[in-house]
Amino acid sequence: MLKELRVRDLALVAECRVRFGPGLNLLTGETGSGKSLIVDALSLTLGARGGADQVRHGADKATVEGAFESGGTMLVLQRELGKRSAARIDGRPAPAEALRERGRNLVALHGQHEHHALLDSDTQTELLDGYAGADARRTAVAAGHAAWVDAGNKVRDLEQLRSRGKREQEYMRWQLEELRAADPHPNEDEQLAAERAAARHAARLAELGQQAIDALHEDGVARAAAAIRAAAELDPRLAEQASRLEGLAEESSDSAAEIRRYGEVLDTDPARLEAIESRLAVLDGIKRKYGGTLESAAEELRRLEVQVGATQDLEGALAEANAALEIRRAALEAEASLLTDARKGAARRMQKAVAHELAGLRLEGARFEIGLRPLAEIGPTGAEGAEMMFSANPGEPLQALARVASGGELARVMLAIKTVGADADRLPTLVFDEVDAGIGGEAAVQVGLRLKALGTRHQVLVVTHLAQIAAFADHHLLVEKSPGPDGRNVVSVRELTSDDERARELARMMSGGVTPKAVARAHELLDESRR
């Protein structure tokens, strides 16, 4: 749930802190007051694109920060816009994509562009699958499709191999033999380079090692430790120093022993240096031919072993690959069929439930149906796509939503779909910007009722111009624009906590002014919304 939104120096917002609560949160205010700006700020915290042009004039950067309660813990998403943009999750730097990934599990934004997204077949299919509770089926189809594609790629590779000439196959065998003879191992070149450096300077290293051993013995740390330990027996205040010297003496002895062992294994044989140089020359040649690193050469060795092995019984390998492809195809078709069955049943239930909601939203003569359009080939999302059909008036034929729905009708269709799918929607926060476009009167009351019902199962944020909707708020937030200390307009947000405050705002929304008659009607709206 969104707990708080903090905004600084974004467009007309100098500094603003907005607290949200559970249930239905309504944002109202005069036209141009900055209501949608608050939604824009939230979008930025969720990873939406932003630029320096959104920074308030005179400021170096804009900062937006959203605090969410998720799973009993707090999560803070932050964006900075300016000459240098930045994103943070719980104070730690993160890419904007990481904010988008987190945001997808926290908030669903439904603005005018999301209503238009409803016209897209992929979006309609996702909505149907969500209503069907078919996430597991959809995941299984995607996995089956990936396995089928992979099996097809293996068949294609083997067919390409078969089409190659004998000369190319012989060249592949020669490459394989070269790599097998070289037998490259990851990091071998780095280890040999270190050994070569030691072998080149073996005599000097042995000399310096012996000097170090002699110095460790000559400094007499052990003698000093013994002397201070004897002194500590006479004066206990020296006990700590005695222990420290004894530790140093032990470390010196261990170091001397390690240096001695190093000198003993140091290879000063010129033949070893020559062998190292020869091996490094071989490895350098292999790296130049096969990708620049020993890791890439080892990977090429594995690939050639598979391909050359396949050429030895190419027809058998092809038959085996084709059999595997058929098995994967059958598995994909079986999973896709199960998903299709789930979609058919859900489509019947969903279109009936949405049609009922649309009647409640004062689209009594409207018809809504969901068709399943077969795809030319089974894809990662199944064998068909959903196609939502709509007719706003009796007697008119059903057509695709994109061809017949107005802006206001489209907003109500989205609200109806969200209402019937509320139980399947796992996102904790739903945001509706301009959901009241093109409606009024009793239709607005019905929209308010449904938003209120959604608020019992989700946190809902709504930007509205209609008093009939605002009356249903659990938390009524007023967005105001007024001159700041420097004479420039600034946006602020405050919650209206008393009925008198809310009635005055509802009165303004209904009549443009706060008259006794309008205020009385506003109180009636509040009373009616509670009933």
NULUMVO-245007 format. One record per residue (C-alpha): residue number from 1; residue in three letters; x, y, z. Coordinates in nm, 3 decimals, decimal comma. Layout:
REM residues N
- seq; type; px; py; pz
- NUM; ALA; X; Y; Z
...
REM end
This chain:
REM residues 531
- seq; type; px; py; pz
- 1; MET; 0,000; 0,000; 0,000
- 2; LEU; 0,120; 0,352; -0,081
- 3; LYS; 0,172; 0,531; 0,250
- 4; GLU; 0,329; 0,859; 0,146
- 5; LEU; 0,443; 1,053; -0,158
- 6; ARG; 0,705; 1,327; -0,119
- 7; VAL; 0,768; 1,570; -0,404
- 8; ARG; 1,021; 1,851; -0,431
- 9; ASP; 1,077; 2,095; -0,719
- 10; LEU; 0,870; 1,904; -0,973
- 11; ALA; 0,696; 2,140; -1,219
- 12; LEU; 0,473; 2,364; -0,999
- 13; VAL; 0,537; 2,164; -0,679
- 14; ALA; 0,798; 2,333; -0,462
- 15; GLU; 0,764; 2,086; -0,176
- 16; CYS; 0,475; 1,859; -0,097
- 17; ARG; 0,408; 1,558; 0,125
- 18; VAL; 0,092; 1,357; 0,055
- 19; ARG; -0,022; 1,084; 0,294
- 20; PHE; -0,257; 0,814; 0,168
- 21; GLY; -0,472; 0,570; 0,361
- 22; PRO; -0,649; 0,243; 0,297
- 23; GLY; -0,968; 0,232; 0,092
- 24; LEU; -1,073; 0,500; -0,156
- 25; ASN; -0,846; 0,806; -0,180
- 26; LEU; -0,993; 1,091; -0,390
- 27; LEU; -0,791; 1,381; -0,535
- 28; THR; -0,999; 1,685; -0,627
- 29; GLY; -0,926; 2,049; -0,706
- 30; GLU; -0,994; 2,319; -0,956
- 31; THR; -0,902; 2,268; -1,321
- 32; GLY; -0,529; 2,326; -1,362
- 33; SER; -0,459; 2,292; -0,989
- 34; GLY; -0,214; 2,004; -1,044
- 35; LYS; -0,419; 1,692; -0,961
- 36; SER; -0,270; 1,486; -1,242
- 37; LEU; 0,073; 1,618; -1,146
- 38; ILE; 0,050; 1,414; -0,826
- 39; VAL; -0,021; 1,102; -1,034
- 40; ASP; 0,271; 1,193; -1,260
- 41; ALA; 0,497; 1,212; -0,954
- 42; LEU; 0,381; 0,867; -0,845
- 43; SER; 0,449; 0,737; -1,197
- 44; LEU; 0,806; 0,865; -1,174
- 45; THR; 0,868; 0,674; -0,851
- 46; LEU; 0,748; 0,364; -1,037
- 47; GLY; 1,008; 0,410; -1,311
- 48; ALA; 0,818; 0,615; -1,571
- 49; ARG; 1,025; 0,821; -1,811
- 50; GLY; 1,117; 1,168; -1,692
- 51; GLY; 1,342; 1,451; -1,800
- 52; ALA; 1,504; 1,775; -1,694
- 53; ASP; 1,214; 1,972; -1,846
- 54; GLN; 1,001; 1,857; -1,549
- 55; VAL; 1,228; 2,031; -1,296
- 56; ARG; 1,077; 2,343; -1,135
- 57; HIS; 1,217; 2,662; -1,285
- 58; GLY; 1,517; 2,781; -1,083
- 59; ALA; 1,587; 2,444; -0,917
- 60; ASP; 1,880; 2,214; -0,996
- 61; LYS; 1,685; 1,892; -0,969
- 62; ALA; 1,344; 1,745; -0,891
- 63; THR; 1,299; 1,468; -0,635
- 64; VAL; 1,004; 1,232; -0,596
- 65; GLU; 0,987; 0,961; -0,332
- 66; GLY; 0,719; 0,701; -0,266
- 67; ALA; 0,698; 0,506; 0,060
- 68; PHE; 0,516; 0,173; 0,032
- 69; GLU; 0,422; -0,082; 0,294
- 70; SER; 0,486; -0,423; 0,140
- 71; GLY; 0,465; -0,750; 0,330
- 72; GLY; 0,484; -0,573; 0,665
- 73; THR; 0,802; -0,383; 0,574
- 74; MET; 0,857; -0,037; 0,429
- 75; LEU; 0,992; 0,009; 0,077
- 76; VAL; 1,108; 0,350; -0,048
- 77; LEU; 1,141; 0,421; -0,422
- 78; GLN; 1,306; 0,748; -0,523
- 79; ARG; 1,378; 0,935; -0,846
- 80; GLU; 1,585; 1,244; -0,917
- 81; LEU; 1,551; 1,440; -1,240
- 82; GLY; 1,788; 1,707; -1,363
- 83; LYS; 2,116; 1,732; -1,548
- 84; ARG; 2,197; 1,396; -1,393
- 85; SER; 1,909; 1,162; -1,322
- 86; ALA; 1,922; 0,895; -1,053
- 87; ALA; 1,705; 0,624; -0,898
- 88; ARG; 1,725; 0,461; -0,556
- 89; ILE; 1,557; 0,173; -0,375
- 90; ASP; 1,571; 0,208; 0,005
- 91; GLY; 1,849; 0,464; -0,038
- 92; ARG; 2,067; 0,241; -0,257
- 93; PRO; 2,138; 0,340; -0,620
- 94; ALA; 1,938; 0,138; -0,874
- 95; PRO; 1,849; 0,161; -1,244
- 96; ALA; 1,507; 0,296; -1,339
- 97; GLU; 1,421; -0,050; -1,472
- 98; ALA; 1,455; -0,185; -1,117
- 99; LEU; 1,193; 0,070; -1,002
- 100; ARG; 0,964; -0,041; -1,285
- 101; GLU; 1,009; -0,405; -1,183
- 102; ARG; 0,920; -0,328; -0,821
- 103; GLY; 0,636; -0,098; -0,926
- 104; ARG; 0,470; -0,367; -1,138
- 105; ASN; 0,400; -0,559; -0,817
- 106; LEU; 0,278; -0,255; -0,622
- 107; VAL; 0,059; -0,028; -0,833
- 108; ALA; -0,167; -0,047; -1,139
- 109; LEU; -0,204; 0,293; -1,307
- 110; HIS; -0,518; 0,350; -1,513
- 111; GLY; -0,501; 0,683; -1,690
- 112; GLN; -0,625; 0,782; -2,033
- 113; HIS; -0,337; 0,597; -2,201
- 114; GLU; -0,417; 0,281; -2,005
- 115; HIS; -0,778; 0,301; -2,124
- 116; HIS; -0,639; 0,308; -2,477
- 117; ALA; -0,420; 0,008; -2,392
- 118; LEU; -0,747; -0,178; -2,335
- 119; LEU; -0,792; -0,163; -2,712
- 120; ASP; -0,487; -0,385; -2,760
- 121; SER; -0,550; -0,760; -2,804
- 122; ASP; -0,253; -0,855; -2,585
- 123; THR; -0,391; -0,644; -2,299
- 124; GLN; -0,736; -0,795; -2,344
- 125; THR; -0,586; -1,146; -2,337
- 126; GLU; -0,394; -1,069; -2,017
- 127; LEU; -0,712; -0,936; -1,853
- 128; LEU; -0,902; -1,250; -1,950
- 129; ASP; -0,625; -1,478; -1,822
- 130; GLY; -0,616; -1,286; -1,495
- 131; TYR; -0,992; -1,328; -1,456
- 132; ALA; -0,958; -1,700; -1,539
- 133; GLY; -0,684; -1,745; -1,278
- 134; ALA; -0,481; -1,902; -1,558
- 135; ASP; -0,137; -1,770; -1,467
- 136; ALA; 0,000; -2,120; -1,414
- 137; ARG; -0,147; -2,239; -1,746
- 138; ARG; 0,000; -1,939; -1,926
- 139; THR; 0,343; -2,001; -1,769
- 140; ALA; 0,329; -2,366; -1,874
- 141; VAL; 0,249; -2,267; -2,235
- 142; ALA; 0,538; -2,018; -2,239
- 143; ALA; 0,777; -2,286; -2,109
- 144; GLY; 0,645; -2,543; -2,357
- 145; HIS; 0,681; -2,295; -2,643
- 146; ALA; 1,042; -2,217; -2,543
- 147; ALA; 1,124; -2,591; -2,532
- 148; TRP; 0,962; -2,644; -2,874
- 149; VAL; 1,156; -2,353; -3,026
- 150; ASP; 1,481; -2,487; -2,876
- 151; ALA; 1,414; -2,833; -3,021
- 152; GLY; 1,343; -2,673; -3,359
- 153; ASN; 1,673; -2,485; -3,345
- 154; LYS; 1,860; -2,810; -3,285
- 155; VAL; 1,696; -2,968; -3,589
- 156; ARG; 1,784; -2,660; -3,796
- 157; ASP; 2,150; -2,671; -3,685
- 158; LEU; 2,179; -3,037; -3,778
- 159; GLU; 2,016; -2,977; -4,117
- 160; GLN; 2,259; -2,693; -4,181
- 161; LEU; 2,542; -2,925; -4,080
- 162; ARG; 2,420; -3,186; -4,326
- 163; SER; 2,407; -2,929; -4,603
- 164; ARG; 2,770; -2,834; -4,550
- 165; GLY; 3,028; -2,987; -4,779
- 166; LYS; 3,275; -3,256; -4,686
- 167; ARG; 3,558; -3,005; -4,691
- 168; GLU; 3,394; -2,791; -4,420
- 169; GLN; 3,333; -3,096; -4,203
- 170; GLU; 3,700; -3,188; -4,236
- 171; TYR; 3,795; -2,833; -4,135
- 172; MET; 3,576; -2,864; -3,824
- 173; ARG; 3,754; -3,190; -3,734
- 174; TRP; 4,091; -3,018; -3,777
- 175; GLN; 3,981; -2,737; -3,544
- 176; LEU; 3,865; -2,994; -3,292
- 177; GLU; 4,197; -3,178; -3,301
- 178; GLU; 4,386; -2,850; -3,261
- 179; LEU; 4,183; -2,756; -2,955
- 180; ARG; 4,208; -3,103; -2,805
- 181; ALA; 4,586; -3,097; -2,851
- 182; ALA; 4,608; -2,753; -2,688
- 183; ASP; 4,369; -2,859; -2,408
- 184; PRO; 4,307; -2,502; -2,282
- 185; HIS; 4,196; -2,453; -1,924
- 186; PRO; 4,037; -2,134; -1,784
- 187; ASN; 4,293; -1,901; -1,618
- 188; GLU; 4,585; -2,122; -1,723
- 189; ASP; 4,746; -1,830; -1,909
- 190; GLU; 4,728; -1,607; -1,601
- 191; GLN; 4,886; -1,874; -1,379
- 192; LEU; 5,165; -1,940; -1,630
- 193; ALA; 5,232; -1,566; -1,672
- 194; ALA; 5,281; -1,537; -1,295
- 195; GLU; 5,511; -1,840; -1,292
- 196; ARG; 5,709; -1,700; -1,586
- 197; ALA; 5,767; -1,373; -1,400
- 198; ALA; 5,900; -1,570; -1,104
- 199; ALA; 6,119; -1,796; -1,321
- 200; ARG; 6,276; -1,498; -1,501
- 201; HIS; 6,386; -1,350; -1,167
- 202; ALA; 6,440; -1,673; -0,971
- 203; ALA; 6,796; -1,593; -0,861
- 204; ARG; 6,708; -1,245; -0,740
- 205; LEU; 6,394; -1,370; -0,564
- 206; ALA; 6,596; -1,638; -0,382
- 207; GLU; 6,851; -1,377; -0,275
- 208; LEU; 6,587; -1,135; -0,144
- 209; GLY; 6,406; -1,417; 0,036
- 210; GLN; 6,722; -1,516; 0,221
- 211; GLN; 6,785; -1,153; 0,317
- 212; ALA; 6,438; -1,135; 0,466
- 213; ILE; 6,491; -1,457; 0,667
- 214; ASP; 6,826; -1,329; 0,800
- 215; ALA; 6,671; -0,994; 0,898
- 216; LEU; 6,384; -1,164; 1,083
- 217; HIS; 6,632; -1,365; 1,288
- 218; GLU; 6,878; -1,078; 1,345
- 219; ASP; 6,616; -0,834; 1,475
- 220; GLY; 6,587; -1,056; 1,778
- 221; VAL; 6,210; -1,028; 1,831
- 222; ALA; 6,215; -1,362; 2,011
- 223; ARG; 6,491; -1,245; 2,246
- 224; ALA; 6,300; -0,923; 2,316
- 225; ALA; 5,984; -1,120; 2,391
- 226; ALA; 6,171; -1,348; 2,635
- 227; ALA; 6,328; -1,049; 2,811
- 228; ILE; 5,997; -0,862; 2,855
- 229; ARG; 5,823; -1,180; 2,969
- 230; ALA; 6,087; -1,214; 3,243
- 231; ALA; 6,037; -0,848; 3,333
- 232; ALA; 5,660; -0,902; 3,350
- 233; GLU; 5,711; -1,160; 3,620
- 234; LEU; 5,863; -0,878; 3,828
- 235; ASP; 5,612; -0,610; 3,715
- 236; PRO; 5,273; -0,740; 3,586
- 237; ARG; 5,210; -0,410; 3,410
- 238; LEU; 5,441; -0,537; 3,132
- 239; ALA; 5,235; -0,852; 3,072
- 240; GLU; 5,042; -0,701; 2,781
- 241; GLN; 5,361; -0,590; 2,605
- 242; ALA; 5,513; -0,932; 2,662
- 243; SER; 5,213; -1,099; 2,497
- 244; ARG; 5,229; -0,863; 2,201
- 245; LEU; 5,601; -0,929; 2,150
- 246; GLU; 5,543; -1,302; 2,178
- 247; GLY; 5,278; -1,274; 1,908
- 248; LEU; 5,516; -1,079; 1,686
- 249; ALA; 5,787; -1,339; 1,746
- 250; GLU; 5,550; -1,619; 1,646
- 251; GLU; 5,440; -1,433; 1,332
- 252; SER; 5,804; -1,362; 1,241
- 253; SER; 5,889; -1,728; 1,279
- 254; ASP; 5,591; -1,832; 1,063
- 255; SER; 5,684; -1,576; 0,797
- 256; ALA; 6,043; -1,692; 0,789
- 257; ALA; 5,929; -2,053; 0,746
- 258; GLU; 5,694; -1,960; 0,460
- 259; ILE; 5,964; -1,760; 0,282
- 260; ARG; 6,207; -2,052; 0,323
- 261; ARG; 5,954; -2,293; 0,166
- 262; TYR; 5,896; -2,047; -0,118
- 263; GLY; 6,269; -2,039; -0,191
- 264; GLU; 6,290; -2,419; -0,187
- 265; VAL; 6,020; -2,462; -0,453
- 266; LEU; 6,138; -2,168; -0,667
- 267; ASP; 6,232; -2,319; -1,004
- 268; THR; 6,556; -2,177; -1,139
- 269; ASP; 6,589; -2,435; -1,419
- 270; PRO; 6,612; -2,254; -1,758
- 271; ALA; 6,434; -2,548; -1,921
- 272; ARG; 6,121; -2,474; -1,715
- 273; LEU; 6,118; -2,113; -1,831
- 274; GLU; 6,151; -2,229; -2,191
- 275; ALA; 5,856; -2,470; -2,141
- 276; ILE; 5,642; -2,192; -1,995
- 277; GLU; 5,720; -1,958; -2,286
- 278; SER; 5,634; -2,233; -2,535
- 279; ARG; 5,303; -2,314; -2,365
- 280; LEU; 5,203; -1,946; -2,347
- 281; ALA; 5,278; -1,908; -2,721
- 282; VAL; 5,043; -2,200; -2,793
- 283; LEU; 4,771; -2,052; -2,573
- 284; ASP; 4,809; -1,707; -2,730
- 285; GLY; 4,757; -1,862; -3,073
- 286; ILE; 4,447; -2,046; -2,952
- 287; LYS; 4,303; -1,728; -2,800
- 288; ARG; 4,354; -1,534; -3,124
- 289; LYS; 4,166; -1,799; -3,323
- 290; TYR; 3,885; -1,879; -3,083
- 291; GLY; 3,731; -1,572; -2,927
- 292; GLY; 4,014; -1,398; -2,743
- 293; THR; 4,003; -1,589; -2,413
- 294; LEU; 4,070; -1,942; -2,293
- 295; GLU; 3,711; -1,957; -2,167
- 296; SER; 3,576; -1,891; -2,519
- 297; ALA; 3,822; -2,147; -2,661
- 298; ALA; 3,701; -2,409; -2,413
- 299; GLU; 3,340; -2,330; -2,508
- 300; GLU; 3,427; -2,368; -2,879
- 301; LEU; 3,588; -2,704; -2,799
- 302; ARG; 3,264; -2,825; -2,642
- 303; ARG; 3,058; -2,697; -2,938
- 304; LEU; 3,282; -2,866; -3,194
- 305; GLU; 3,272; -3,194; -3,003
- 306; VAL; 2,891; -3,190; -3,029
- 307; GLN; 2,886; -3,097; -3,399
- 308; VAL; 3,164; -3,332; -3,507
- 309; GLY; 3,007; -3,609; -3,302
- 310; ALA; 2,682; -3,545; -3,485
- 311; THR; 2,850; -3,573; -3,827
- 312; GLN; 2,961; -3,926; -3,743
- 313; ASP; 2,595; -4,034; -3,736
- 314; LEU; 2,424; -3,731; -3,881
- 315; GLU; 2,112; -3,908; -3,998
- 316; GLY; 2,068; -4,076; -3,662
- 317; ALA; 2,116; -3,745; -3,478
- 318; LEU; 1,862; -3,578; -3,709
- 319; ALA; 1,609; -3,854; -3,653
- 320; GLU; 1,654; -3,822; -3,277
- 321; ALA; 1,623; -3,442; -3,293
- 322; ASN; 1,307; -3,461; -3,505
- 323; ALA; 1,155; -3,711; -3,263
- 324; ALA; 1,231; -3,474; -2,974
- 325; LEU; 1,075; -3,189; -3,174
- 326; GLU; 0,753; -3,387; -3,221
- 327; ILE; 0,739; -3,464; -2,848
- 328; ARG; 0,787; -3,095; -2,762
- 329; ARG; 0,520; -2,996; -3,015
- 330; ALA; 0,270; -3,243; -2,871
- 331; ALA; 0,341; -3,116; -2,519
- 332; LEU; 0,297; -2,755; -2,633
- 333; GLU; -0,034; -2,833; -2,804
- 334; ALA; -0,160; -3,012; -2,492
- 335; GLU; -0,074; -2,716; -2,266
- 336; ALA; -0,219; -2,468; -2,515
- 337; SER; -0,541; -2,670; -2,531
- 338; LEU; -0,579; -2,655; -2,152
- 339; LEU; -0,526; -2,278; -2,161
- 340; THR; -0,784; -2,247; -2,442
- 341; ASP; -1,040; -2,439; -2,236
- 342; ALA; -0,975; -2,213; -1,936
- 343; ARG; -1,017; -1,905; -2,155
- 344; LYS; -1,344; -2,027; -2,307
- 345; GLY; -1,503; -2,082; -1,968
- 346; ALA; -1,369; -1,753; -1,829
- 347; ALA; -1,484; -1,558; -2,136
- 348; ARG; -1,844; -1,674; -2,084
- 349; ARG; -1,838; -1,581; -1,716
- 350; MET; -1,652; -1,254; -1,764
- 351; GLN; -1,868; -1,116; -2,045
- 352; LYS; -2,180; -1,185; -1,841
- 353; ALA; -2,035; -1,017; -1,530
- 354; VAL; -1,902; -0,715; -1,724
- 355; ALA; -2,236; -0,671; -1,903
- 356; HIS; -2,408; -0,665; -1,563
- 357; GLU; -2,164; -0,400; -1,437
- 358; LEU; -2,209; -0,189; -1,749
- 359; ALA; -2,586; -0,188; -1,693
- 360; GLY; -2,518; -0,061; -1,341
- 361; LEU; -2,295; 0,210; -1,490
- 362; ARG; -2,592; 0,338; -1,691
- 363; LEU; -2,504; 0,162; -2,014
- 364; GLU; -2,821; -0,047; -1,995
- 365; GLY; -2,847; -0,120; -2,366
- 366; ALA; -2,478; -0,199; -2,408
- 367; ARG; -2,358; -0,546; -2,502
- 368; PHE; -2,015; -0,687; -2,424
- 369; GLU; -1,872; -1,012; -2,551
- 370; ILE; -1,529; -1,175; -2,559
- 371; GLY; -1,426; -1,372; -2,867
- 372; LEU; -1,121; -1,594; -2,900
- 373; ARG; -0,935; -1,531; -3,224
- 374; PRO; -0,712; -1,826; -3,332
- 375; LEU; -0,352; -1,735; -3,407
- 376; ALA; -0,172; -1,859; -3,718
- 377; GLU; 0,069; -2,046; -3,490
- 378; ILE; 0,080; -2,128; -3,120
- 379; GLY; 0,288; -1,863; -2,948
- 380; PRO; 0,425; -1,815; -2,597
- 381; THR; 0,084; -1,680; -2,487
- 382; GLY; -0,122; -1,961; -2,637
- 383; ALA; -0,316; -2,057; -2,949
- 384; GLU; -0,548; -1,756; -2,956
- 385; GLY; -0,593; -1,396; -2,853
- 386; ALA; -0,890; -1,241; -2,678
- 387; GLU; -1,099; -0,989; -2,868
- 388; MET; -1,339; -0,779; -2,664
- 389; MET; -1,647; -0,669; -2,858
- 390; PHE; -1,880; -0,386; -2,761
- 391; SER; -2,204; -0,227; -2,869
- 392; ALA; -2,317; 0,084; -2,679
- 393; ASN; -2,674; 0,094; -2,809
- 394; PRO; -2,947; -0,162; -2,873
- 395; GLY; -2,971; -0,280; -3,232
- 396; GLU; -2,612; -0,189; -3,318
- 397; PRO; -2,379; -0,475; -3,416
- 398; LEU; -2,099; -0,585; -3,190
- 399; GLN; -1,762; -0,448; -3,301
- 400; ALA; -1,410; -0,429; -3,162
- 401; LEU; -1,379; -0,185; -2,870
- 402; ALA; -1,135; 0,027; -3,070
- 403; ARG; -1,401; 0,100; -3,334
- 404; VAL; -1,709; 0,180; -3,128
- 405; ALA; -1,626; 0,293; -2,772
- 406; SER; -1,601; 0,662; -2,679
- 407; GLY; -1,358; 0,785; -2,414
- 408; GLY; -1,620; 0,784; -2,140
- 409; GLU; -1,751; 0,442; -2,244
- 410; LEU; -1,399; 0,303; -2,252
- 411; ALA; -1,333; 0,433; -1,900
- 412; ARG; -1,648; 0,261; -1,774
- 413; VAL; -1,559; -0,065; -1,951
- 414; MET; -1,218; -0,062; -1,779
- 415; LEU; -1,383; 0,007; -1,443
- 416; ALA; -1,631; -0,276; -1,502
- 417; ILE; -1,350; -0,519; -1,588
- 418; LYS; -1,152; -0,415; -1,281
- 419; THR; -1,461; -0,454; -1,065
- 420; VAL; -1,541; -0,808; -1,180
- 421; GLY; -1,173; -0,905; -1,163
- 422; ALA; -1,097; -0,743; -0,827
- 423; ASP; -1,058; -1,074; -0,646
- 424; ALA; -0,805; -1,200; -0,903
- 425; ASP; -0,610; -0,872; -0,906
- 426; ARG; -0,321; -0,910; -0,661
- 427; LEU; -0,187; -0,557; -0,695
- 428; PRO; -0,241; -0,372; -0,365
- 429; THR; -0,291; -0,023; -0,516
- 430; LEU; -0,507; 0,082; -0,812
- 431; VAL; -0,488; 0,435; -0,955
- 432; PHE; -0,760; 0,583; -1,181
- 433; ASP; -0,686; 0,917; -1,347
- 434; GLU; -0,983; 1,077; -1,531
- 435; VAL; -1,206; 0,769; -1,495
- 436; ASP; -1,505; 1,008; -1,497
- 437; ALA; -1,439; 1,134; -1,851
- 438; GLY; -1,762; 1,191; -2,039
- 439; ILE; -2,006; 1,090; -1,762
- 440; GLY; -2,224; 1,259; -1,503
- 441; GLY; -2,545; 1,229; -1,304
- 442; GLU; -2,650; 0,878; -1,200
- 443; ALA; -2,368; 0,721; -1,404
- 444; ALA; -2,119; 0,910; -1,186
- 445; VAL; -2,291; 0,780; -0,871
- 446; GLN; -2,260; 0,425; -1,002
- 447; VAL; -1,891; 0,481; -1,080
- 448; GLY; -1,844; 0,607; -0,724
- 449; LEU; -2,019; 0,300; -0,581
- 450; ARG; -1,788; 0,068; -0,773
- 451; LEU; -1,475; 0,258; -0,679
- 452; LYS; -1,589; 0,240; -0,317
- 453; ALA; -1,638; -0,138; -0,352
- 454; LEU; -1,290; -0,174; -0,504
- 455; GLY; -1,159; 0,016; -0,203
- 456; THR; -1,269; -0,266; 0,027
- 457; ARG; -1,023; -0,501; -0,144
- 458; HIS; -0,753; -0,263; -0,266
- 459; GLN; -0,614; 0,077; -0,195
- 460; VAL; -0,769; 0,295; -0,468
- 461; LEU; -0,648; 0,641; -0,577
- 462; VAL; -0,877; 0,844; -0,804
- 463; VAL; -0,849; 1,185; -0,968
- 464; THR; -1,200; 1,318; -1,029
- 465; HIS; -1,390; 1,633; -1,125
- 466; LEU; -1,729; 1,500; -1,012
- 467; ALA; -1,881; 1,559; -0,669
- 468; GLN; -2,096; 1,245; -0,704
- 469; ILE; -1,775; 1,037; -0,707
- 470; ALA; -1,582; 1,244; -0,453
- 471; ALA; -1,860; 1,195; -0,197
- 472; PHE; -1,761; 0,827; -0,162
- 473; ALA; -1,405; 0,902; -0,048
- 474; ASP; -1,252; 0,738; 0,257
- 475; HIS; -0,976; 1,000; 0,231
- 476; HIS; -1,050; 1,323; 0,045
- 477; LEU; -0,735; 1,507; -0,070
- 478; LEU; -0,767; 1,863; -0,199
- 479; VAL; -0,507; 1,983; -0,451
- 480; GLU; -0,464; 2,362; -0,451
- 481; LYS; -0,255; 2,605; -0,651
- 482; SER; -0,170; 2,942; -0,496
- 483; PRO; 0,105; 3,207; -0,509
- 484; GLY; 0,416; 3,124; -0,309
- 485; PRO; 0,650; 3,362; -0,121
- 486; ASP; 0,824; 3,453; -0,449
- 487; GLY; 0,494; 3,523; -0,623
- 488; ARG; 0,508; 3,206; -0,834
- 489; ASN; 0,224; 2,956; -0,820
- 490; VAL; 0,291; 2,644; -0,617
- 491; VAL; 0,086; 2,325; -0,572
- 492; SER; -0,006; 2,189; -0,230
- 493; VAL; -0,217; 1,896; -0,109
- 494; ARG; -0,411; 1,862; 0,215
- 495; GLU; -0,666; 1,613; 0,344
- 496; LEU; -1,018; 1,734; 0,417
- 497; THR; -1,104; 1,567; 0,746
- 498; SER; -1,436; 1,726; 0,846
- 499; ASP; -1,772; 1,703; 0,676
- 500; ASP; -1,790; 2,082; 0,656
- 501; GLU; -1,460; 2,100; 0,466
- 502; ARG; -1,566; 1,821; 0,232
- 503; ALA; -1,910; 1,977; 0,176
- 504; ARG; -1,755; 2,310; 0,075
- 505; GLU; -1,531; 2,132; -0,181
- 506; LEU; -1,820; 1,923; -0,315
- 507; ALA; -2,027; 2,242; -0,344
- 508; ARG; -1,751; 2,408; -0,547
- 509; MET; -1,731; 2,101; -0,772
- 510; MET; -2,106; 2,102; -0,836
- 511; SER; -2,174; 2,471; -0,888
- 512; GLY; -1,841; 2,648; -0,918
- 513; GLY; -1,911; 2,841; -0,600
- 514; VAL; -1,976; 2,777; -0,231
- 515; THR; -2,335; 2,886; -0,178
- 516; PRO; -2,561; 2,777; 0,113
- 517; LYS; -2,779; 2,582; -0,130
- 518; ALA; -2,480; 2,404; -0,286
- 519; VAL; -2,335; 2,322; 0,058
- 520; ALA; -2,670; 2,178; 0,170
- 521; ARG; -2,680; 1,958; -0,142
- 522; ALA; -2,320; 1,852; -0,075
- 523; HIS; -2,412; 1,735; 0,275
- 524; GLU; -2,696; 1,535; 0,120
- 525; LEU; -2,446; 1,369; -0,117
- 526; LEU; -2,225; 1,273; 0,176
- 527; ASP; -2,520; 1,126; 0,363
- 528; GLU; -2,637; 0,935; 0,055
- 529; SER; -2,288; 0,791; -0,008
- 530; ARG; -2,280; 0,650; 0,346
- 531; ARG; -2,614; 0,481; 0,298
REM end
